Amino acid sequence: MTDLELAMSRTWAEINLDNLAHNVKILRSILNKNSKFLAVVKANAYGHGLTECSKKLQAIGADWLAVAAVTEGVTLRKNGITLPILCLGQADANLAPLMADYGITQAVGDFKNAEALSDYAEKSGKKIRVHIKIDTGMSRTGFLWPDDEKGKISTANEILKTCRLHGLFAEGMFTHFAAADDDRDFTLLQLKKLLEAEKYLAGMGQNFEILHSAASSGVTDYPEAHLNMGRFGLVLYGYASTVTGNAGSSLGLKPVMTLKSRITAVRELPKGSTISYGRTFRLERDSKIAVLPIGYADGLHRTLSNNYSVKIHDTLCPVLGRICMDMTMADVTDVKGVDAGDVATIFDGDLMPSAAKNAGTIIHEILCSPSARVPRVYVDNEVLRCSLSD
């Protein structure tokens, strides 16, 4: 059995890198031509495979990659990625050697953290590149940009002190929009605060090569926020909205992931039979039930029990009973010719919005759900291949 056959023998995530390239082309076309293209590959590239997606993005001309952890950046460097890498999550100063040795640019949002990074860099004789994070309303990390004049001057001085640490090179400054998809006024206020911070720092003699604010819907809906770099996350993987997917969107994005599972058995059960743990579903007719080798340990949310439909032979088939750790049952009574070995589509571009809605979450989380035991199989230049290690 080949690696590809093994990968597709149970449950797998099919990752279409050709669709990824298609999305990059579309997103490039809407980005300010003078702005850099940053592809966000944190969280295993939103579940799509960190290394393989990053290699494809580098090959098709992304300018930057973004991760959430320094270790993700190290993995990329060890796998031949030479693009600039920005770590968006503020990192412990103990990781400074990795930042310096692997050329990872680090976000910093307070002086104490920056000073600790600088101390290591000075001792090692290396500079660590940093992007200054401005908190304009997300209230997570960053130098909080206040509303009063006295506070602005104080914060600007703190940022200036950070930028002048000898072990650091302050390459960029950025913020993160909190509600770009549903609160235009607040988003524009956040942009205003970032530009105000830039102006204050420029007046003090501190300029930045890169200024960025917009991610995904921030880029697609706010041209004024492109500045000189756009950050692309969810839209890169094929969804215009975190809730509705591509419904109503004219972007023409193509979803990159399809989660599939190969039916292990088809059972004929009499009316009155109860299905799965807790007996939460009782058959109201004689039925045929397909057993799928996928469960919550693979990333199929248990909240979708009795609350979702998968596709088998291009027909929606309701999930019956509780989703188990390793198995799920679906009703195929009305679908002709279903047999063991047939493939069920668990998530795809059409099913993703209902999966998120019925699970009470967002598309981001559904994409990130397929676990480590689910192999990623890649479509690249229309050829299937697998990477059992990704």
Secondary structure, DSSP 8 states (H G I E B T S, - for coil): --HHHHHTSSEEEEEEHHHHHHHHHHHHHHS-TTSEEEEE-HHHHHTT-HHHHHHHHHHTT-SEEEESSHHHHHHHHHTT--S-EEE-S---GGGHHHHHHHTEEEEE-SHHHHHHHHHHHHHHT--EEEEEEEESS--SSSEE--SSHHHHHHHHHHHHHHHT-TTEEEEEEE---S-TTT-HHHHHHHHHHHHHHHHHHHHTT---SEEE--BTHHHHH-GGG-TTEEEESGGGGT-SBTTTBTTT--S-----EEEEEE--EEEEE-TT-EETGGG-EE-SS-EEEEEES--TTTT--GGGTTS-EEEETTEEEEEES---SS-EEEE-TTSTT--TT-EEEEE-TTTHHHHHHHHTS-HHHHHH-S-TTS-EEEEETTEEEEETT-
